[in-house]
């Protein structure tokens, strides 16, 4: 009797380094939905960042206010579908290309990480790619996530006869090859409803990428990923974060608190509409007070019982006193989650803030105090054609989704019925020849 098939989001193949491609990506957030159509053009040797084999050239962008999404998950399927259709249609009109499939992100659904280990005997011969696949498969045999959807399965390190820290063991000689596997998963319902909303727009889902993974792919430079970095993506409904070590994704987590909660606090504290609270937060919001803030007055639209608009004058310091506690709460939650997972701040590890809510004035300084480490604001790297307004931290995820097809082969496993994980490749001559044909022509 076979065990039930383990649920898994779709897998996609890596874009061959010498081939051009057109792809579509959709960033589904609590505050906004962005559809981008881009052309991937091969980069000359020596000009690419590690993991970047192509230049992303944007040819179409569709931007729509998000509907039916709360805390990064779909809560109203029809509203979410309507917003998705508008964003996809706008991108198609701009690019003059029809979207048939897309890569999407997932921010909610209780993203989480788990680690597994496995090994395979070698018999003293050189390690072939199929041996690497067998070690990965051995590590993944015990993967079991009731009501969880597996999103990524990434080898973080290999060991040959106990010598750890090996990144690529192919060609080495030994008696035993061991593998450490990092598995990223989410709630099954959240992943299914996200894919359903996209598929109802007659668009096939090519892959589902964890938001903090995508943000790290777009905003980290090689040295940061190697030395160690924490990427904190502060969205509207969620704050997700990822840890990179030795150039690989090592941990993913998130909390269901974000920039929209700050907006709600401002609306309640100043008795104003949500739209006005968002505008005031964006224009005047800060988490650090200056001496002049007690004298600097700002106008806050208010509504009286007669539904008439009235303006109240408040010192900017009062706005800061409303915003700061919520931001402190978010950063402290992230700090505690990281400590609990064994990824507490340490010397040399940089923290990169990204996402729309990371643009609050003074946030880097406050994060440096709470997280006790170097902090910078991360912006997407290596993309052309985005409008100037779309080159900020709020667009890190969507650019990361364009980078993902260039590193998709790191996801090494495929789940089959019976709960076993089988190699994605073979070392046979016919398989190597077929792979060469696909990548070369």
N, C-alpha and C positions, 0 to 999 in steps of 0.2 A: 504493500500500500504506500503510495507516494504522499508526501506532505504537500499542502497547498502551495500554489505559486506565490512567491514573495512579491508584494507590490513594489513597483519601481517606476520612476518617471522615465520618459523616453531618452535613449542615448543617441548621439550623433557622431559621425566620423569627423576626424580632423580635416580641415581644408588643406589639400596638398600645398607645400611651400612654393611650388613653381606654377600654380594655377590661379587665375582670377576667379572671383565668385561674387554673386550678388546675394545679400542676405537681408532678412528683416528681423528686427528685435522689438519687443514690447516690454516697457517698464511699467508694471502695474503697482501703483502705490496708493496710499490712503488719500492723498491730496491731489495727485495728478496721474494721468496715463499718457505715456509717450510712445509713439510708434516711430521707428527710424528705419529707413531703407538705405543701405550702404553698399558700396562696391569695395571689395577687398582686392588690392593690387599687390603682387609680390614685391618685396623689397630686395634691392641688391644685397649680395653677401657683405656682411660687415657693417651694414647700416641699421640693422634691426636690434631692438632690445631683446633680451632673452625672453623667449616665449612669444615674441612678436615677429611673425614671418611676413606679415602684410601691413600695408598702409590702409587705414579705414577712410574712405572718402564718402561722406554723407551726400545722398542725392534727394532724399525726401524726409520730411519731419512732420509728424502730426502730434499736436499737443492738445489735451482735453482735460477738463476738470474731472476728477475721479468721482464715480457714482457707484453705490452698492458695495463699497469696500470699507472695512473697518478693522483696524489693527492688522492690516496686511492680508486679510482673508476676505473672501467673497461672502457677503451677507444678504445681498439682493441680486439674484442672477440676472433678471431682466434689465435692471438699471446698469449693472456692470457691462452687460452685452451692448447696451445702447452707447455707453461712453467709449467702449472699445471700437465699435463700428465707426464712430465719428473720427477717432484718432487714426485708425487704419485708412479710412477714406481720404483724410487730409494728406497723409503721407503718400498714398497712391497717386493722388492728383498732382502733387509736387514732383514726384519722381517719374510719373508716367509709366509706372510699372505696377502690375497687379501682385498683391501679396497672397501667396498660396500656403506658405508655412512660415513659422517664426520661432525664435528663441525667447522665452519669457523668464521672469524672475519670480521668486517667492520670498516674501519678507516675514509673514506670520506663520501660523501653524506650529508654534513651539519648535523652532529649529534646534537641533541638537547634534552632538558628536558622540561617537563611540570608537574605541580602538580595539583592534584584534591582531593576533600574531599567528603565524604559521610557518612551516618549513617544508622543504623537499630535499631528498637525497640526490647527490650528484655523482658519486663514484669516482671523484678525482678528475673528471673531464672538464673541458672548458664550458662555461655557462652559455647556453643558447637562449634565444628569446622565449622558446616554449618552456624552459625551466623557470624563467621569471614568471610566466603566466601560471605555472603550477604552484609556485610559492604564494602568489596572490590568491589563487583559488583556495589553497589550504588555509590561508588566513581568514578567508571569507566563509568557510563552511559553516561556522557557528553563528553567522549573522541571523538574528531572529528579532523582528520588530513587530509585535502585534499592534495592529492599527496604526502602523507607521509606514510612510512611503520613503524608500531609499532614493536619495537624490545624487549623491556622489560617493564613489569608493576610490580613494586616492592612496597609493603607496607612499608613505612618508620616508621610509628608509629601508635598506636591505642590510643583511649581515652575512658574511661568508666565513663559515667555521668560527663564528663568534666575534669576528672583527666587524664592529658596527660602524654606522655612518656612511655606508656605501650608497651612492645615489643611483648609479647604473652598473650593475654587476656583470653585464654581458661581456663575455670573453675572459673573465677571471676564472681561476681554477680553484677547486675546493671539494670538500666532501659533503657539505650541507649548506643550502641557501635558505636564509630566514627572511621573512617580510613582516613589516609593521604596516597595518592597513588602517586608514582613517575613513570612517563611514559617516556621512552627513545624512540626516533624515528629518522628516517633518510629519505632522499629523496627516494621516491618509486622506481624511475628508477635505482638509484645506487644499491639498495638491489636486485632488480630483475635481473639486469645484472650480479651481483656477483654470485647469485645462478645459473643463466643460464650457466655461464662459468664452474662452478663445475659440474653441471648436464650433460653437454656435454662430460665430462670425464667418464660418466656412474657411477657417485658417487652421492648418495642421500644426500641432506643437512639436517642434523638432527636439527641444530640450528644455528642462526646467532647471534654472541655476539659482542657488541660494544667493540672496542679495549681498550679504557681506563678502562672499567669495568674489562676485562680480565687481564690487567696489574695490577690492584689493587688487584684482587684475588690472584695473584701469588707473589706479592712483599711486601704486607703489613702484619705486625704482628698484633695480636689481639688488643694490647693496642693502636696502632696507629689508627686502624679503630674505636675504641671506643671513644678515646679522640677527634679525628678529624684529617683527613689527606687529602692532595691534591696530587694526582698522576698525574704527567705530563709525558706523553709518547711522546718522541721526535723521530718520525720516519723520513724516507727520504722525503716523500712528504707531510706529515701532522704532526701537533703537536696536540694531543688530550689530554684532561685532565678530571679527575673525582674527585668528592668530596665525601668523606666518613664521615658520622656522626653517632654516636651511633651504630657503627658496620654495617651500611647499606649504600648503594649507594644513595647519595642525589642529585647529579648533574653531568651532562655530557655535554661537549662542545668540540669544536676543531677549529683550524685555518689551512688553506691550505698552510702552510709554514713549511719547515722542513730541514733536513740535506742536501738534494739534492740542495736546494737553496744556501746553503753555498758553496757547491762544484762548482756550476755555478759561484758564485762570485769569487772564487779562479781562475777558468779557465779564466774568463774575465780579472781579475786584473793582472794575471801573464802571459797571452797569451800562455796558454798550453792546452793540450787535457783534456777532462773530466776525462778520466781514470787516467792520471797523477795528475790531480787536486785532485781526490779522494785519491790517494796514499799519496800525500804530506799532505793533510788535516789530514789523519789518523795517519801518522807518526810524523808530526811536529806541527800539529794544536793546538792552544791554544787561550783562550780568555783573558788571563792575561799576561801582559808583565813582564819580569824580566830585570834587569840591563844588563845582559850579552847578551840579545837577539839582541842588535844592533851590537854586534861583532860576533855573532854566524851565520855563513853563511850556507845556504842550496842550493842544486842544483835543478833547475827547468828545466825540458826538454821543449824546445820550438821548433817550426817548422817555417822555413823560407819559402820564395817563391818557392824555389826549392824542397820543401817537405823533406828537410834534417833535421835530429834531431840535435839540438844544446842545450847546457846546459848553463843556466844563473845562476849566483850566486847572491842571495839576502839575506839580513839579516832576521833572523826569525821574528824580530819585524814587518817587512813589512807584513808578512803573518798574524800575529795577528791583524794588523790594518785592514785587509780585512775581517777577520772572525768575529771579535767582533761586528761590527754594526748590522750584520744580526742576531746574537744570541740575542743581546739587543732588537732588534725589536720583535723577537719571544716571549721573556719573557715579554716584555711590553704589547704585545697583550693579552697574557694569563692573566696578572695582571688586565688589563682593563676589560676583559670578566668576570673574577671572581668578580670584584667589581660591575659590572653591574648586575650580578645575585645575589648579596647579600652575596657572599662568600669571602669577602676580608680577607686578612691575619689577624689573631688574635693570642693572646698568647696561647701557648700550641698546636697549630695546626702545624703539621710537613708537609713539602713538600718533596715528594719522586720523584726524577728524574729517568726515565727509558727510554728504547728504544735505538737504535743504536747511535743516535746523541747526547745522554747524556754523552758519554764517552770522550768528548773533555776536555783537561786539563784546569782546572780552572773554569769549568762551575758551579760547586757547589758554589764557592765563589761569582761569578757574580750573580747567582740566589738569593743568600742570600741577596745581596745588593738591587736588583731590587724588589724582592718579599717580603722583610722585614720579613723573618721568618727563622726557622731552616730548613736546606736542607741536604738531604743525597741521594746517588745514590742507587737505589733499584735493587736487583737481584732476580731471581726466587727462591722460597723456596719449599722444600718438594718434590723433584723429584730425581730419580736415573736413571742412564743409559745414561744421556746426555754426549756427549764428553766434555772434559774440555773447549774447545773453545766455546761451546754453553751454558755455565753457566753464561754469562754476561747479562747486561741489554737488549741487543738486542733480547733476547729470553724470556723476561718476558711475552709477549702476548701469545706465543705458549704454555707456561706452564700454564698460566691462562685459556686457552681453555681446558686443561686437568682437571683443578680444577672445572670448571663450572658444569659438570654433578653431582658433589657432592653437589651443592647448587641450582640445577635447580628448586627445588620445591618452591623457594622464588618467582619465576615468577608465580603469583597466578591465573592469569586469562586466559581465552580463548575466542577469539572473534568469534561470530556466525553471521549468516546472520540476517539482521535487525538492526545491529549496537549495539545490547545489549551484555553484558558480563555476562556469566553464571558461577556458581561455578565449580571448577575443581573436587570437591569431594562431598561426601554426608555423613551424619551422620547415615545412616541406618545400621542395623546390617549386612545385606548381603554385602554392600559395604565395611564395615570394615573387614569382614571375607575375602573377595576377595583380599583386599589390603594386609592383613596379609599373605595370601597364596603366593602372588607374591613376597613379601619381604623376606619370610622365606625359600623358596625352589626354 
